[in-house]
Amino acid sequence: MKLENTQVQMRKGILEYCVLQIISRGEVYASDMLLELTSAKIMVVEGTLYPLLTRLRKAELVEYKWVESTSGPPRKYYTITDSGREFLKSLDDTWTELVASTKQITSKNIS
């Protein structure tokens, strides 16, 4: 088993949560999301992010609007919906529980 594969799977598991957290702060462009995720070592590429954003939009958790750009084509800016905020609140609760559970397990001394 390769360590790298397990690490990638762990990061992928929290990608949707992290993307919703970023969008919940206000209008955001996909490239800016990619930069933030990458700088936080949540390795993601456009081919992963855009399908996720589409799924979130179809689930009515996020929406987008087109904004004209002076330096090229119009840009899609994403915002979270009310349903998305409720969904994110549930994910926040789950995250808190997972962190506590993981700490409980990993803090045990090895015999």
Residue pairs with C-beta under 8 A, 6 or more apart in sequence:
8 43
11 41
11 42
11 43
12 48
14 42
14 95
15 37
15 42
15 44
15 48
15 52
16 52
16 56
16 91
17 88
17 91
17 95
18 37
18 40
18 42
19 33
19 37
19 49
19 52
19 53
19 56
20 56
20 61
20 62
20 80
20 84
20 87
20 88
20 91
21 88
22 28
22 33
22 36
22 37
23 33
23 62
23 78
23 79
23 80
23 84
24 80
24 84
24 85
24 88
26 79
27 65
27 77
27 78
27 79
28 77
28 78
28 79
29 75
29 76
29 77
29 78
30 46
30 49
30 50
30 53
30 76
30 78
33 49
33 78
34 44
34 45
34 46
34 49
37 43
37 44
37 49
38 44
53 62
53 64
53 78
56 62
56 84
57 63
57 64
59 83
60 81
60 83
60 84
61 80
61 81
61 83
61 84
61 87
61 88
62 78
62 79
62 80
62 81
62 84
63 78
63 79
63 81
64 76
64 77
64 78
64 79
65 76
65 77
65 79
66 74
66 75
66 76
66 77
67 74
67 75
67 76
67 77
68 74
69 75
80 88
